[in-house]
Amino acid sequence: MSPFLQTIPTAVTVVIVQGMLLFIPAGTLAYWPGWVFIVVVAGASNAISLYLAIKDPETLARRMKGGPAEETRPIQRVLVCSIFIVPAAALVVSALDWRLVWSNAPIWVIVLGNALVAFGIYLTFLVLQQNRYAAATVETSQGQTVISTGLYGFVRHPMYLGGLISYAGTPLALGSYCGLLVIVVMIPVLMLRITDEEKMLVDELKGYEDYRHKVKFRLIPAIW
């Protein structure tokens, strides 16, 4: 079976779960921002999977290996659970917000949110092009080297930056300001994940300590 076909069951499962988290709390299938969001996420994610299946199946296989059970560091198992739970909670809150009209966000905010989601996924795509060792788990691979060019010349963890941008755009794409209150929790979660990951990289990846001195910021340029 081709690597892309192997991603289809996961992709279908994600769409079903997202639909349940959105349309059940919204109380209607007429929650149009939910449909647009699902199409944007599924379309962008599957396009990346198809590209990697053709150009770099090894990287795609590495990205498919993820989840709490795949992590070797105990703290990362906890943090990965949070990375799944917090965005799911944001979907539910955003859908409830739409149903109960807490925010009443205008259409331009929904468009902006979808643009942020798509841009965050695009940054992830660029990272995968620039660093074929970028994995879904905190680990080092045989033959891995430090990447310091491209996006890695601006921040040390550009993939997490892309994720953060997508997370921030998600509630807006769903027409909700209240969902942003949930997404804020992702900031300390990502900071803890990065801090622990860097401890591992310093110990296991030759040249990473020098790279840390060269590129000062971990997640957000000029901030942290």
N, C-alpha and C positions, 0 to 999 in steps of 0.2 A: 504494500500500500504506500502511495506517495506521502511525503511529509505533510503536504497541504490537506489531503483527505483525512489524515489523522487529527487535524485541528478542528474538523467539522463538528464532531460530537460536542466538544467543549464550547465551540462558538454557538451552537444551537442551545446548549444548556444555559449559557450566559444570557442569551436573548429571552429565554423562558423565565429565568429567575428575575431579570430586570423587569419584564412585563408584570410579573406577580407583585414585585415590590412597588411598582408604580400604579397599576390600574386598580388593584384591590383597595389601597388606601384612597385613591382618587374617587373610587365609587362609580367609575364610568370608563368605557372604552373610548369615549369621545375626548379624552385628555390628549389633545393633539401635540402639545410640547413633548409629552412622553414618547409618542411615536417618532417624532423628528429626532429626539435624542437617541433612541435605539437605532435608527437608521444611520445616523452620523457615526456612532461608536462602532456598530457592526460593520459598516462599510469601510471605515478607516482601518480598523483592526484586521479585517479579512484581507484588505488590499496589501497590508504589510506582510501578513502570513503568506499570501500568494507570491509576493516578490521574493521573500526569503526562501520559500520552497523551490523557486526556480534558480535563484542566484547563490544562496548560501544555506542549504538544508541543515548543516551542522549548527549554525546559529539558531535556526528555528527550533531544532531539537532541544537546544540548551534553554531557550525561552519557554518551552513547553514543560520543562521540569521545574515546577514551582509549588508553593503551598507550605503550610507549617510542617508537614511530615518530612519535607525535603531539606529543611534547615538543620544544620549540625550544631548550631549554637543555641542554647536554651532561650536566651533573651530574644533571639530572632524569631523563634517559634511564637512567642507571645506577641511580638510586634507585627508579624505577618497576619496573625488572627485579627489584630486591630485594623490592619490595612484592608481586610475584607469587610469587617463589621461596620466601621465608621462610614465608608461610602454607601453601604447598603442602608444604614440609618438615615443618611442624607437623602436618599431616594424616597424613603417612606415619608420623612418630614416634608420634603418638597411637594410630594403628591397630596399630603394632607393640607398643606398650605394652599394648593390650588383648589382643593375641594371646599375648604372653609374660608377662602378668600382673606387670608391674613395679610398677604403682601400686595397682590394685584399688580405684579410687575408688567410693564408695557412690552410690546412686541420687540422693540429695539433691544431690550435687555435680554430677551430670549435668543435673539439673533447673535448678540455679543457672546452669550454663554456658549452657544454651539460653536462659534468661531474659536473661543478659548479651548474648548474640548478638542476640536480638530487640530488646533495648533499644538497643544500639549502632546497629542498622539504623533504629530509630525516630528516634533523634537525627539521623541522616542525612536522613530524611524531613522532619523539622522544619527543618533547615538549608535544604533545597531549597525549602521554603515561604517561608522568611524571606529567602532570597537566591537569586533566579532566575539570577544570574550564576555560581553555584557550578559549576565545571566539573571534569571528570576530569583536565584538564591544567593546568599552571601557565602561565596567560596572563591578559591583561586583554581585555575586550571593549568595543566602541564603546558609549558610553552608560553604562558601568558606574560605579556610585557606591559609596562606603564604607557598609557596613551596620554600625550600632553598637547596634542594639536586639535584643531577644530573646536568643537564645543568644550572639550576638556581643557582648552586654554583659557576659558572664562570661569568655569566652576569645576570642581573636582567630581561632582555627581550630577551631570546634566540630565541623566535619565529620571532621577527623582525630581528635578526641576520640571521636566515635562509632565510628570505625574501630578505634581502640585498644581500646575496650571490647569490641567484637565479637571482635577478635583474642584478647584475654585470655580471653574466654568459650569460644572454640573448643575448646582442649584439654580443658577441664572438661566441655563438652558431649559430648565423645567419650570421657569416662571416664578421662582421663589427666592426671597431674601432670607427667610428663616432657615432654610437649609444651609446657608453659609455658617450659621452658628455651630452646626454639627461638623462641618468640614474644617473649621478652625482647629479641631482636635488633631487633624492630620499633621499639623505643623510640628508639635512636640514628638509625635510618633515617628515622623521621618527624621527628625533631629537625633533621636535616640538610635534609630536604625543606622544612620550614617556614622554616628560616633562609635558605635560598636564595630561596624564594618571597617572603619579606618584602623582600629586597633589590630584587626586581623590582617589588613593589607600591609601595614607597617612591618608586621612580623613575618609575613609570608611572600610578599611581592617585592623583589629587588628593585630599588630605585624609587619606591613610593615615598619614602621619607623626604628625599630631595624634591620630588614633585610637589609635596605639600608646601615646601618653602617657596617654590616657584609660583604656584597658583594658590592664592591666599584664601579664596572663598570656597566653601563647601557646597552650598545649595543655591543661594541667591546672591548675585553679584553686588558687591559694595555693602552687603548687609551681614551675611553669615556664611 
